[in-house]
Amino acid sequence: MRLAGAALLSGLWLLSLAIGAADQSLADLFLTPEGRALMLESRLPRTVAAVLAGVGLAMSGQVMQVLARNRFIEPMTAGAGQSAALGVLLCTLVLPGAAIGVKMAAAALCALAGSLGLMALIRPLPPTQPLLVPLVALVYGGVIGAVVTFVAYQGNMMQFLGTWLTGELSGVLRGRYELLWIGAVASGATYLIADRLSLLSLGEDAARALGLNVGLVTAAAVAAISVVTAMIVVTLGAIPFVGLVVPNLVARLAGDNLRRALPLTALAGAILVLAADILGRVIRAPYEVPVATTIAVIGATAFVVMLNRGRTRA
Amino acid sequence: MIRIEGLSHAIGGSPILHDIDLTLPEGGVTALIGPNGAGKSTLLSLIARLQKIQAGRITVGGQEVGRTSDRDLARTLAVMAQSTHVSARLSVADLVSFGRYPWHRGRPGAIDRDHVEQALTRFDLLALRHRFLDEISGGQRQRAFVAMAYAQDTPYLLLDEPLNNLDIAAARDLMGLVRDMADRDGRTVVIVLHDINYATGFADRLVVLKDGRIAAQGQPAQIVTEALLRDVFGTSATVETLQGRPYVVV
């Protein structure tokens, strides 16, 4: 499964490098000077950004599902994404000339506050009612989203909000996506605590009984999720569904032992986002469809199919 | 030895346990029985440090609960909670291997794998090792959870109603395995049971709780009487003795 996935990702990688508005063959991209420039400035960064975003979105979705002990939740739609957006928006309004580093920190901090708020809200919900968690998360994300809209409206920034909140990769150039590497590092950090996170899926009591420092592990995981979400929102915008669909798919095939599942989740997330971006580029070339839109279509369809299949099994 | 002194506990202002003094010797199976709401599960979760002790003192094998680190206590006592609902898709082998965490802290070695294999063999789970927990029967799932507690390799084992929702074959099977852990490995097992007949059939000692107090304790033959059923459980049932053990005629 891993080999097939890696082969698929490599194929998509080359395809992503080959496709673009400028008519260049793959050989030209490597051999001619202008081809190389195009590749280094635009196509390679775009491809790398898609892969990093896919990895981060899918992994943080899976980690959040373990923390919430619920399958139907992901940070981008459950408050963290909206909070990150609020952070950038407030930062833009209050400190218009702020450096990207400041915006990034504002987004990460707000995402963290948003995630902690969500964890506090869903903690008392009974595990016997698994649909309550996604419902509460949806409402919570919606409320924060409404605050974002309100602030943008008051600050006369509605237009900015629309273009910028829809996750897309057409603006990715060298020098404009590197924050995603911070998100990638944070995703990698969750893999280092994968065993501990898997214990958490047994429930807090059982994890404590095994000697796990539940508070510390939860805090580390929430911080990682928030950083990943914030970096993606700051650089690309909101990309929903990846964190929901990919972990569910992987869990079905390989289970939830994160040591085994997280690498597969990362691979599948990268494939999904890269494939969706390529599709968005070719479907009505030379115009582009934002990656968030293609993923919403693919992801929602996949999820409905998955839910139906799940019903016959459960 | 588990020693409990002056233990009182209240949840939301209503008292659950009143000034409990109890000493459980090393080895053997002790069953905690009593009517619903008597405080059995609360007592067990306090011993297992899953709830904070409000008043009193508990020591397990000389280690004081509440003052010993989670990590050290996890090498002394294993606990299987009442609800084994896990939404994550974990395989049987994954689950059993989690029991080794207190020993390897994230870096499983050959010894840990040995213990897991041993637990899977002993609990007859080898054929199910790659199956997910949501694909096996309730009895097999409970057995996997007890196997995980077994793999934790602790001298003390606390089980909270492991027979919940099991049919008679699975229940007898599981109690046999629990019995075996006490007899063959010398583990000290404390088990909360709902069905008195399983308690009298498999346990060496009974501790009967009623309204947060100890109503009786001792060997099943000495304490399970019609008077106990009437006074503690509020039901008038006949008690018959079979092969030296008392059984309640239901």
Interface residues (C-beta under 8 A of the other chain):
Chain A: V66 R69 N70 R71 P127 T128 P130 D195 R196 S198 L199 S201 L202 G203 D205 A206 R208 A209 L210 G211 L212 N213 A251 R252 G255 D256 N257 A314
Chain B: S45 A48 R49 L50 S69 D70 R71 D72 L73 A74 R75 A78 V79 A81 S83 H85 V86 S87 A88 R89 L90 S91 D94 L95 F98 G99 Y101 P102 R105 G106 F132 D134 Q152
